[in-house]
Amino acid sequence: IVIHPGAIALSRRYPPERLQRCRSACAAVWNPSHFTGTTPEQELVTSICQDMNAASHSLVGCLSLGELTALLDLAPLLISNNTGPVHIAAAVGTPVVDLYALTNPQHTPWEVPNRVLFHDVPCRICYKSICPEGHYHCLRLVEPETVVEAALELLQQGQHGYCVGATVAIATSPKLLNTSSQSLLKVV
């Protein structure tokens, strides 16, 4: 499983403590998981991974766009906020759980199995990147159990040709990071 917890707008980020609960709840199925992001998101990923009772690997700041695309192509599932990797995963046919702060519903993944998760709030039709109410309830009130259920449903569907429990092994040696993405990634 690939988890991309970042987004440029803080309002579009699922709370890290909730994502940590999701990851810990499914350690048997999502073991290990691989976190992606840009270098400035390292602190965010570190905060999610600390005290987590599940194996995880941080690839934050380590992957080129091509390597991220290769990783998502091999992954059985992406869990992400609504940001670039969601659309890359959809482009390569990888199922997506999209944690969606209600900006524009036309920007959700298409042509791929997906679950777009948000909490239905009265102000849901604002379509703004910054919550005018200041509470961000459309995203922050999505329960971790809902995320877990959506992820397990997509994994069980096996739409991407993987069985439940399939993992992607990644070599994170700095020496290997300068080689092609094919040498970095393999399904085990």
PyMOL CGO cylinders between C-alpha atoms (Angstrom):
from pymol import cmd
from pymol.cgo import CYLINDER

trace = [
    CYLINDER, 0.00, 0.00, 0.00, 1.22, 3.50, -0.78, 0.3, 1, 1, 1, 1, 1, 1,
    CYLINDER, 1.22, 3.50, -0.78, 0.12, 6.31, 1.53, 0.3, 1, 1, 1, 1, 1, 1,
    CYLINDER, 0.12, 6.31, 1.53, 0.57, 9.93, 0.47, 0.3, 1, 1, 1, 1, 1, 1,
    CYLINDER, 0.57, 9.93, 0.47, -0.40, 12.08, 3.48, 0.3, 1, 1, 1, 1, 1, 1,
    CYLINDER, -0.40, 12.08, 3.48, 0.63, 15.49, 2.17, 0.3, 1, 1, 1, 1, 1, 1,
    CYLINDER, 0.63, 15.49, 2.17, -0.99, 18.24, 0.16, 0.3, 1, 1, 1, 1, 1, 1,
    CYLINDER, -0.99, 18.24, 0.16, 0.13, 21.80, -0.45, 0.3, 1, 1, 1, 1, 1, 1,
    CYLINDER, 0.13, 21.80, -0.45, -2.92, 23.26, 1.30, 0.3, 1, 1, 1, 1, 1, 1,
    CYLINDER, -2.92, 23.26, 1.30, -3.03, 22.22, 4.95, 0.3, 1, 1, 1, 1, 1, 1,
    CYLINDER, -3.03, 22.22, 4.95, -6.82, 22.31, 4.72, 0.3, 1, 1, 1, 1, 1, 1,
    CYLINDER, -6.82, 22.31, 4.72, -6.65, 19.39, 2.28, 0.3, 1, 1, 1, 1, 1, 1,
    CYLINDER, -6.65, 19.39, 2.28, -4.69, 17.11, 4.63, 0.3, 1, 1, 1, 1, 1, 1,
    CYLINDER, -4.69, 17.11, 4.63, -6.40, 14.35, 6.54, 0.3, 1, 1, 1, 1, 1, 1,
    CYLINDER, -6.40, 14.35, 6.54, -5.33, 14.70, 10.20, 0.3, 1, 1, 1, 1, 1, 1,
    CYLINDER, -5.33, 14.70, 10.20, -2.07, 12.76, 10.75, 0.3, 1, 1, 1, 1, 1, 1,
    CYLINDER, -2.07, 12.76, 10.75, -3.26, 11.14, 13.98, 0.3, 1, 1, 1, 1, 1, 1,
    CYLINDER, -3.26, 11.14, 13.98, -6.29, 9.74, 12.14, 0.3, 1, 1, 1, 1, 1, 1,
    CYLINDER, -6.29, 9.74, 12.14, -4.12, 8.42, 9.32, 0.3, 1, 1, 1, 1, 1, 1,
    CYLINDER, -4.12, 8.42, 9.32, -1.87, 6.79, 11.91, 0.3, 1, 1, 1, 1, 1, 1,
    CYLINDER, -1.87, 6.79, 11.91, -4.94, 5.06, 13.39, 0.3, 1, 1, 1, 1, 1, 1,
    CYLINDER, -4.94, 5.06, 13.39, -5.91, 3.81, 9.91, 0.3, 1, 1, 1, 1, 1, 1,
    CYLINDER, -5.91, 3.81, 9.91, -2.45, 2.42, 9.26, 0.3, 1, 1, 1, 1, 1, 1,
    CYLINDER, -2.45, 2.42, 9.26, -2.17, 0.75, 12.66, 0.3, 1, 1, 1, 1, 1, 1,
    CYLINDER, -2.17, 0.75, 12.66, -5.63, -0.81, 12.39, 0.3, 1, 1, 1, 1, 1, 1,
    CYLINDER, -5.63, -0.81, 12.39, -4.67, -2.76, 9.27, 0.3, 1, 1, 1, 1, 1, 1,
    CYLINDER, -4.67, -2.76, 9.27, -1.09, -3.78, 9.99, 0.3, 1, 1, 1, 1, 1, 1,
    CYLINDER, -1.09, -3.78, 9.99, -1.73, -7.38, 8.91, 0.3, 1, 1, 1, 1, 1, 1,
    CYLINDER, -1.73, -7.38, 8.91, -2.96, -6.37, 5.46, 0.3, 1, 1, 1, 1, 1, 1,
    CYLINDER, -2.96, -6.37, 5.46, -0.91, -3.23, 4.83, 0.3, 1, 1, 1, 1, 1, 1,
    CYLINDER, -0.91, -3.23, 4.83, 2.42, -4.56, 6.01, 0.3, 1, 1, 1, 1, 1, 1,
    CYLINDER, 2.42, -4.56, 6.01, 4.62, -2.87, 5.06, 0.3, 1, 1, 1, 1, 1, 1,
    CYLINDER, 4.62, -2.87, 5.06, 3.24, 0.38, 3.73, 0.3, 1, 1, 1, 1, 1, 1,
    CYLINDER, 3.24, 0.38, 3.73, 5.20, 2.98, 1.83, 0.3, 1, 1, 1, 1, 1, 1,
    CYLINDER, 5.20, 2.98, 1.83, 4.84, 6.69, 2.52, 0.3, 1, 1, 1, 1, 1, 1,
    CYLINDER, 4.84, 6.69, 2.52, 5.52, 9.19, -0.25, 0.3, 1, 1, 1, 1, 1, 1,
    CYLINDER, 5.52, 9.19, -0.25, 5.76, 12.94, -0.34, 0.3, 1, 1, 1, 1, 1, 1,
    CYLINDER, 5.76, 12.94, -0.34, 8.02, 15.86, -1.01, 0.3, 1, 1, 1, 1, 1, 1,
    CYLINDER, 8.02, 15.86, -1.01, 10.99, 16.72, 1.19, 0.3, 1, 1, 1, 1, 1, 1,
    CYLINDER, 10.99, 16.72, 1.19, 9.06, 19.41, 3.14, 0.3, 1, 1, 1, 1, 1, 1,
    CYLINDER, 9.06, 19.41, 3.14, 6.53, 16.69, 4.13, 0.3, 1, 1, 1, 1, 1, 1,
    CYLINDER, 6.53, 16.69, 4.13, 9.17, 14.61, 5.96, 0.3, 1, 1, 1, 1, 1, 1,
    CYLINDER, 9.17, 14.61, 5.96, 8.10, 15.91, 9.37, 0.3, 1, 1, 1, 1, 1, 1,
    CYLINDER, 8.10, 15.91, 9.37, 4.47, 15.04, 8.61, 0.3, 1, 1, 1, 1, 1, 1,
    CYLINDER, 4.47, 15.04, 8.61, 5.37, 11.46, 7.67, 0.3, 1, 1, 1, 1, 1, 1,
    CYLINDER, 5.37, 11.46, 7.67, 7.65, 11.10, 10.69, 0.3, 1, 1, 1, 1, 1, 1,
    CYLINDER, 7.65, 11.10, 10.69, 4.80, 12.20, 12.97, 0.3, 1, 1, 1, 1, 1, 1,
    CYLINDER, 4.80, 12.20, 12.97, 2.49, 9.59, 11.41, 0.3, 1, 1, 1, 1, 1, 1,
    CYLINDER, 2.49, 9.59, 11.41, 5.04, 6.77, 11.59, 0.3, 1, 1, 1, 1, 1, 1,
    CYLINDER, 5.04, 6.77, 11.59, 6.21, 7.33, 15.16, 0.3, 1, 1, 1, 1, 1, 1,
    CYLINDER, 6.21, 7.33, 15.16, 4.57, 5.07, 17.72, 0.3, 1, 1, 1, 1, 1, 1,
    CYLINDER, 4.57, 5.07, 17.72, 2.91, 3.13, 14.92, 0.3, 1, 1, 1, 1, 1, 1,
    CYLINDER, 2.91, 3.13, 14.92, 2.74, -0.62, 15.51, 0.3, 1, 1, 1, 1, 1, 1,
    CYLINDER, 2.74, -0.62, 15.51, 3.21, -1.48, 11.84, 0.3, 1, 1, 1, 1, 1, 1,
    CYLINDER, 3.21, -1.48, 11.84, 6.12, -1.66, 9.43, 0.3, 1, 1, 1, 1, 1, 1,
    CYLINDER, 6.12, -1.66, 9.43, 6.42, 1.29, 7.11, 0.3, 1, 1, 1, 1, 1, 1,
    CYLINDER, 6.42, 1.29, 7.11, 8.98, 2.81, 4.80, 0.3, 1, 1, 1, 1, 1, 1,
    CYLINDER, 8.98, 2.81, 4.80, 9.38, 6.49, 4.09, 0.3, 1, 1, 1, 1, 1, 1,
    CYLINDER, 9.38, 6.49, 4.09, 10.22, 7.41, 0.52, 0.3, 1, 1, 1, 1, 1, 1,
    CYLINDER, 10.22, 7.41, 0.52, 9.61, 11.08, 1.20, 0.3, 1, 1, 1, 1, 1, 1,
    CYLINDER, 9.61, 11.08, 1.20, 11.85, 13.19, -0.99, 0.3, 1, 1, 1, 1, 1, 1,
    CYLINDER, 11.85, 13.19, -0.99, 13.48, 10.11, -2.54, 0.3, 1, 1, 1, 1, 1, 1,
    CYLINDER, 13.48, 10.11, -2.54, 11.46, 9.52, -5.70, 0.3, 1, 1, 1, 1, 1, 1,
    CYLINDER, 11.46, 9.52, -5.70, 11.45, 11.30, -9.02, 0.3, 1, 1, 1, 1, 1, 1,
    CYLINDER, 11.45, 11.30, -9.02, 8.09, 11.75, -10.72, 0.3, 1, 1, 1, 1, 1, 1,
    CYLINDER, 8.09, 11.75, -10.72, 8.87, 8.73, -12.91, 0.3, 1, 1, 1, 1, 1, 1,
    CYLINDER, 8.87, 8.73, -12.91, 9.77, 6.59, -9.90, 0.3, 1, 1, 1, 1, 1, 1,
    CYLINDER, 9.77, 6.59, -9.90, 6.60, 7.67, -8.07, 0.3, 1, 1, 1, 1, 1, 1,
    CYLINDER, 6.60, 7.67, -8.07, 4.61, 6.71, -11.16, 0.3, 1, 1, 1, 1, 1, 1,
    CYLINDER, 4.61, 6.71, -11.16, 6.32, 3.30, -11.30, 0.3, 1, 1, 1, 1, 1, 1,
    CYLINDER, 6.32, 3.30, -11.30, 5.66, 2.75, -7.60, 0.3, 1, 1, 1, 1, 1, 1,
    CYLINDER, 5.66, 2.75, -7.60, 1.98, 3.64, -7.98, 0.3, 1, 1, 1, 1, 1, 1,
    CYLINDER, 1.98, 3.64, -7.98, 1.71, 1.40, -11.04, 0.3, 1, 1, 1, 1, 1, 1,
    CYLINDER, 1.71, 1.40, -11.04, 2.92, -1.57, -8.98, 0.3, 1, 1, 1, 1, 1, 1,
    CYLINDER, 2.92, -1.57, -8.98, 1.00, -0.75, -5.81, 0.3, 1, 1, 1, 1, 1, 1,
    CYLINDER, 1.00, -0.75, -5.81, -2.28, -2.52, -5.03, 0.3, 1, 1, 1, 1, 1, 1,
    CYLINDER, -2.28, -2.52, -5.03, -3.75, 0.70, -3.58, 0.3, 1, 1, 1, 1, 1, 1,
    CYLINDER, -3.75, 0.70, -3.58, -3.08, 4.38, -2.90, 0.3, 1, 1, 1, 1, 1, 1,
    CYLINDER, -3.08, 4.38, -2.90, -4.48, 6.20, 0.11, 0.3, 1, 1, 1, 1, 1, 1,
    CYLINDER, -4.48, 6.20, 0.11, -4.07, 9.93, -0.32, 0.3, 1, 1, 1, 1, 1, 1,
    CYLINDER, -4.07, 9.93, -0.32, -5.49, 13.36, 0.13, 0.3, 1, 1, 1, 1, 1, 1,
    CYLINDER, -5.49, 13.36, 0.13, -6.82, 14.84, -3.09, 0.3, 1, 1, 1, 1, 1, 1,
    CYLINDER, -6.82, 14.84, -3.09, -3.52, 15.82, -4.64, 0.3, 1, 1, 1, 1, 1, 1,
    CYLINDER, -3.52, 15.82, -4.64, -1.31, 14.93, -7.60, 0.3, 1, 1, 1, 1, 1, 1,
    CYLINDER, -1.31, 14.93, -7.60, -0.54, 11.27, -6.76, 0.3, 1, 1, 1, 1, 1, 1,
    CYLINDER, -0.54, 11.27, -6.76, -4.29, 10.49, -6.82, 0.3, 1, 1, 1, 1, 1, 1,
    CYLINDER, -4.29, 10.49, -6.82, -4.37, 11.43, -10.48, 0.3, 1, 1, 1, 1, 1, 1,
    CYLINDER, -4.37, 11.43, -10.48, -1.13, 9.61, -11.26, 0.3, 1, 1, 1, 1, 1, 1,
    CYLINDER, -1.13, 9.61, -11.26, -2.52, 6.45, -9.63, 0.3, 1, 1, 1, 1, 1, 1,
    CYLINDER, -2.52, 6.45, -9.63, -5.72, 6.77, -11.64, 0.3, 1, 1, 1, 1, 1, 1,
    CYLINDER, -5.72, 6.77, -11.64, -3.69, 7.22, -14.83, 0.3, 1, 1, 1, 1, 1, 1,
    CYLINDER, -3.69, 7.22, -14.83, -1.81, 3.95, -14.24, 0.3, 1, 1, 1, 1, 1, 1,
    CYLINDER, -1.81, 3.95, -14.24, -4.93, 2.07, -13.10, 0.3, 1, 1, 1, 1, 1, 1,
    CYLINDER, -4.93, 2.07, -13.10, -4.22, 1.80, -9.37, 0.3, 1, 1, 1, 1, 1, 1,
    CYLINDER, -4.22, 1.80, -9.37, -7.26, 1.88, -7.06, 0.3, 1, 1, 1, 1, 1, 1,
    CYLINDER, -7.26, 1.88, -7.06, -7.48, 4.98, -4.86, 0.3, 1, 1, 1, 1, 1, 1,
    CYLINDER, -7.48, 4.98, -4.86, -8.93, 5.95, -1.50, 0.3, 1, 1, 1, 1, 1, 1,
    CYLINDER, -8.93, 5.95, -1.50, -9.18, 9.72, -1.93, 0.3, 1, 1, 1, 1, 1, 1,
    CYLINDER, -9.18, 9.72, -1.93, -9.52, 11.72, 1.31, 0.3, 1, 1, 1, 1, 1, 1,
    CYLINDER, -9.52, 11.72, 1.31, -11.34, 14.64, -0.16, 0.3, 1, 1, 1, 1, 1, 1,
    CYLINDER, -11.34, 14.64, -0.16, -11.72, 18.13, 1.25, 0.3, 1, 1, 1, 1, 1, 1,
    CYLINDER, -11.72, 18.13, 1.25, -14.62, 19.35, -0.84, 0.3, 1, 1, 1, 1, 1, 1,
    CYLINDER, -14.62, 19.35, -0.84, -13.05, 21.65, -3.36, 0.3, 1, 1, 1, 1, 1, 1,
    CYLINDER, -13.05, 21.65, -3.36, -14.29, 20.66, -6.81, 0.3, 1, 1, 1, 1, 1, 1,
    CYLINDER, -14.29, 20.66, -6.81, -15.91, 17.22, -7.23, 0.3, 1, 1, 1, 1, 1, 1,
    CYLINDER, -15.91, 17.22, -7.23, -14.85, 17.16, -10.88, 0.3, 1, 1, 1, 1, 1, 1,
    CYLINDER, -14.85, 17.16, -10.88, -11.27, 16.59, -9.71, 0.3, 1, 1, 1, 1, 1, 1,
    CYLINDER, -11.27, 16.59, -9.71, -11.75, 13.11, -8.26, 0.3, 1, 1, 1, 1, 1, 1,
    CYLINDER, -11.75, 13.11, -8.26, -10.08, 9.99, -9.72, 0.3, 1, 1, 1, 1, 1, 1,
    CYLINDER, -10.08, 9.99, -9.72, -11.82, 8.53, -12.74, 0.3, 1, 1, 1, 1, 1, 1,
    CYLINDER, -11.82, 8.53, -12.74, -11.71, 5.31, -14.75, 0.3, 1, 1, 1, 1, 1, 1,
    CYLINDER, -11.71, 5.31, -14.75, -10.27, 3.43, -11.76, 0.3, 1, 1, 1, 1, 1, 1,
    CYLINDER, -10.27, 3.43, -11.76, -11.84, 1.73, -8.72, 0.3, 1, 1, 1, 1, 1, 1,
    CYLINDER, -11.84, 1.73, -8.72, -11.95, 4.39, -6.02, 0.3, 1, 1, 1, 1, 1, 1,
    CYLINDER, -11.95, 4.39, -6.02, -13.58, 5.63, -2.86, 0.3, 1, 1, 1, 1, 1, 1,
    CYLINDER, -13.58, 5.63, -2.86, -13.84, 9.39, -2.45, 0.3, 1, 1, 1, 1, 1, 1,
    CYLINDER, -13.84, 9.39, -2.45, -14.28, 10.03, 1.27, 0.3, 1, 1, 1, 1, 1, 1,
    CYLINDER, -14.28, 10.03, 1.27, -15.61, 13.19, 2.86, 0.3, 1, 1, 1, 1, 1, 1,
    CYLINDER, -15.61, 13.19, 2.86, -17.99, 14.09, 5.65, 0.3, 1, 1, 1, 1, 1, 1,
    CYLINDER, -17.99, 14.09, 5.65, -21.30, 15.52, 4.47, 0.3, 1, 1, 1, 1, 1, 1,
    CYLINDER, -21.30, 15.52, 4.47, -21.57, 18.98, 6.02, 0.3, 1, 1, 1, 1, 1, 1,
    CYLINDER, -21.57, 18.98, 6.02, -24.03, 21.81, 5.28, 0.3, 1, 1, 1, 1, 1, 1,
    CYLINDER, -24.03, 21.81, 5.28, -21.25, 23.98, 3.85, 0.3, 1, 1, 1, 1, 1, 1,
    CYLINDER, -21.25, 23.98, 3.85, -20.02, 21.22, 1.52, 0.3, 1, 1, 1, 1, 1, 1,
    CYLINDER, -20.02, 21.22, 1.52, -20.71, 23.14, -1.66, 0.3, 1, 1, 1, 1, 1, 1,
    CYLINDER, -20.71, 23.14, -1.66, -18.24, 25.94, -0.97, 0.3, 1, 1, 1, 1, 1, 1,
    CYLINDER, -18.24, 25.94, -0.97, -15.57, 24.34, -3.24, 0.3, 1, 1, 1, 1, 1, 1,
    CYLINDER, -15.57, 24.34, -3.24, -12.87, 26.42, -1.58, 0.3, 1, 1, 1, 1, 1, 1,
    CYLINDER, -12.87, 26.42, -1.58, -9.34, 25.29, -0.75, 0.3, 1, 1, 1, 1, 1, 1,
    CYLINDER, -9.34, 25.29, -0.75, -9.47, 27.21, 2.53, 0.3, 1, 1, 1, 1, 1, 1,
    CYLINDER, -9.47, 27.21, 2.53, -12.50, 26.47, 4.70, 0.3, 1, 1, 1, 1, 1, 1,
    CYLINDER, -12.50, 26.47, 4.70, -14.52, 29.70, 5.09, 0.3, 1, 1, 1, 1, 1, 1,
    CYLINDER, -14.52, 29.70, 5.09, -15.97, 28.26, 8.32, 0.3, 1, 1, 1, 1, 1, 1,
    CYLINDER, -15.97, 28.26, 8.32, -12.49, 27.46, 9.67, 0.3, 1, 1, 1, 1, 1, 1,
    CYLINDER, -12.49, 27.46, 9.67, -13.34, 23.93, 10.83, 0.3, 1, 1, 1, 1, 1, 1,
    CYLINDER, -13.34, 23.93, 10.83, -12.57, 21.72, 7.79, 0.3, 1, 1, 1, 1, 1, 1,
    CYLINDER, -12.57, 21.72, 7.79, -15.19, 19.25, 8.98, 0.3, 1, 1, 1, 1, 1, 1,
    CYLINDER, -15.19, 19.25, 8.98, -15.74, 17.87, 5.47, 0.3, 1, 1, 1, 1, 1, 1,
    CYLINDER, -15.74, 17.87, 5.47, -12.38, 16.09, 5.78, 0.3, 1, 1, 1, 1, 1, 1,
    CYLINDER, -12.38, 16.09, 5.78, -11.55, 16.05, 9.49, 0.3, 1, 1, 1, 1, 1, 1,
    CYLINDER, -11.55, 16.05, 9.49, -14.74, 14.24, 10.47, 0.3, 1, 1, 1, 1, 1, 1,
    CYLINDER, -14.74, 14.24, 10.47, -14.07, 11.26, 8.19, 0.3, 1, 1, 1, 1, 1, 1,
    CYLINDER, -14.07, 11.26, 8.19, -13.61, 8.41, 10.67, 0.3, 1, 1, 1, 1, 1, 1,
    CYLINDER, -13.61, 8.41, 10.67, -10.48, 6.24, 10.38, 0.3, 1, 1, 1, 1, 1, 1,
    CYLINDER, -10.48, 6.24, 10.38, -12.73, 3.17, 10.35, 0.3, 1, 1, 1, 1, 1, 1,
    CYLINDER, -12.73, 3.17, 10.35, -14.35, 4.50, 7.16, 0.3, 1, 1, 1, 1, 1, 1,
    CYLINDER, -14.35, 4.50, 7.16, -10.94, 4.83, 5.51, 0.3, 1, 1, 1, 1, 1, 1,
    CYLINDER, -10.94, 4.83, 5.51, -9.97, 1.31, 6.58, 0.3, 1, 1, 1, 1, 1, 1,
    CYLINDER, -9.97, 1.31, 6.58, -13.25, -0.13, 5.30, 0.3, 1, 1, 1, 1, 1, 1,
    CYLINDER, -13.25, -0.13, 5.30, -12.84, 1.61, 1.93, 0.3, 1, 1, 1, 1, 1, 1,
    CYLINDER, -12.84, 1.61, 1.93, -9.25, 0.40, 1.57, 0.3, 1, 1, 1, 1, 1, 1,
    CYLINDER, -9.25, 0.40, 1.57, -10.12, -3.18, 2.45, 0.3, 1, 1, 1, 1, 1, 1,
    CYLINDER, -10.12, -3.18, 2.45, -13.03, -3.18, 0.00, 0.3, 1, 1, 1, 1, 1, 1,
    CYLINDER, -13.03, -3.18, 0.00, -10.77, -2.06, -2.83, 0.3, 1, 1, 1, 1, 1, 1,
    CYLINDER, -10.77, -2.06, -2.83, -8.06, -4.56, -1.90, 0.3, 1, 1, 1, 1, 1, 1,
    CYLINDER, -8.06, -4.56, -1.90, -10.57, -7.40, -1.74, 0.3, 1, 1, 1, 1, 1, 1,
    CYLINDER, -10.57, -7.40, -1.74, -11.91, -6.50, -5.17, 0.3, 1, 1, 1, 1, 1, 1,
    CYLINDER, -11.91, -6.50, -5.17, -8.46, -7.26, -6.51, 0.3, 1, 1, 1, 1, 1, 1,
    CYLINDER, -8.46, -7.26, -6.51, -9.09, -4.97, -9.47, 0.3, 1, 1, 1, 1, 1, 1,
    CYLINDER, -9.09, -4.97, -9.47, -5.39, -4.28, -9.91, 0.3, 1, 1, 1, 1, 1, 1,
    CYLINDER, -5.39, -4.28, -9.91, -4.34, -7.92, -10.21, 0.3, 1, 1, 1, 1, 1, 1,
    CYLINDER, -4.34, -7.92, -10.21, -3.01, -8.26, -6.67, 0.3, 1, 1, 1, 1, 1, 1,
    CYLINDER, -3.01, -8.26, -6.67, -4.21, -10.49, -3.91, 0.3, 1, 1, 1, 1, 1, 1,
    CYLINDER, -4.21, -10.49, -3.91, -4.84, -9.18, -0.42, 0.3, 1, 1, 1, 1, 1, 1,
    CYLINDER, -4.84, -9.18, -0.42, -1.52, -9.04, 1.36, 0.3, 1, 1, 1, 1, 1, 1,
    CYLINDER, -1.52, -9.04, 1.36, 0.59, -8.37, -1.74, 0.3, 1, 1, 1, 1, 1, 1,
    CYLINDER, 0.59, -8.37, -1.74, 3.34, -5.89, -1.02, 0.3, 1, 1, 1, 1, 1, 1,
    CYLINDER, 3.34, -5.89, -1.02, 5.76, -3.81, -3.00, 0.3, 1, 1, 1, 1, 1, 1,
    CYLINDER, 5.76, -3.81, -3.00, 9.38, -4.16, -1.97, 0.3, 1, 1, 1, 1, 1, 1,
    CYLINDER, 9.38, -4.16, -1.97, 11.46, -1.04, -2.36, 0.3, 1, 1, 1, 1, 1, 1,
    CYLINDER, 11.46, -1.04, -2.36, 15.21, -0.65, -2.17, 0.3, 1, 1, 1, 1, 1, 1,
    CYLINDER, 15.21, -0.65, -2.17, 15.94, 2.65, -0.47, 0.3, 1, 1, 1, 1, 1, 1,
    CYLINDER, 15.94, 2.65, -0.47, 19.71, 2.60, -0.62, 0.3, 1, 1, 1, 1, 1, 1,
    CYLINDER, 19.71, 2.60, -0.62, 21.01, 6.02, -1.79, 0.3, 1, 1, 1, 1, 1, 1,
    CYLINDER, 21.01, 6.02, -1.79, 23.17, 4.15, -4.31, 0.3, 1, 1, 1, 1, 1, 1,
    CYLINDER, 23.17, 4.15, -4.31, 20.10, 2.47, -5.80, 0.3, 1, 1, 1, 1, 1, 1,
    CYLINDER, 20.10, 2.47, -5.80, 18.08, 5.68, -5.91, 0.3, 1, 1, 1, 1, 1, 1,
    CYLINDER, 18.08, 5.68, -5.91, 20.22, 6.78, -8.86, 0.3, 1, 1, 1, 1, 1, 1,
    CYLINDER, 20.22, 6.78, -8.86, 19.23, 3.72, -10.90, 0.3, 1, 1, 1, 1, 1, 1,
    CYLINDER, 19.23, 3.72, -10.90, 16.11, 3.12, -12.93, 0.3, 1, 1, 1, 1, 1, 1,
    CYLINDER, 16.11, 3.12, -12.93, 12.79, 2.68, -11.15, 0.3, 1, 1, 1, 1, 1, 1,
    CYLINDER, 12.79, 2.68, -11.15, 12.56, -0.91, -12.43, 0.3, 1, 1, 1, 1, 1, 1,
    CYLINDER, 12.56, -0.91, -12.43, 15.53, -1.84, -10.24, 0.3, 1, 1, 1, 1, 1, 1,
    CYLINDER, 15.53, -1.84, -10.24, 13.94, -0.10, -7.27, 0.3, 1, 1, 1, 1, 1, 1,
    CYLINDER, 13.94, -0.10, -7.27, 10.55, -1.75, -7.38, 0.3, 1, 1, 1, 1, 1, 1,
    CYLINDER, 10.55, -1.75, -7.38, 9.38, -5.31, -7.52, 0.3, 1, 1, 1, 1, 1, 1,
    CYLINDER, 9.38, -5.31, -7.52, 6.31, -7.17, -6.41, 0.3, 1, 1, 1, 1, 1, 1,
    CYLINDER, 6.31, -7.17, -6.41, 7.00, -9.85, -3.82, 0.3, 1, 1, 1, 1, 1, 1,
]
cmd.load_cgo(trace, "trace")
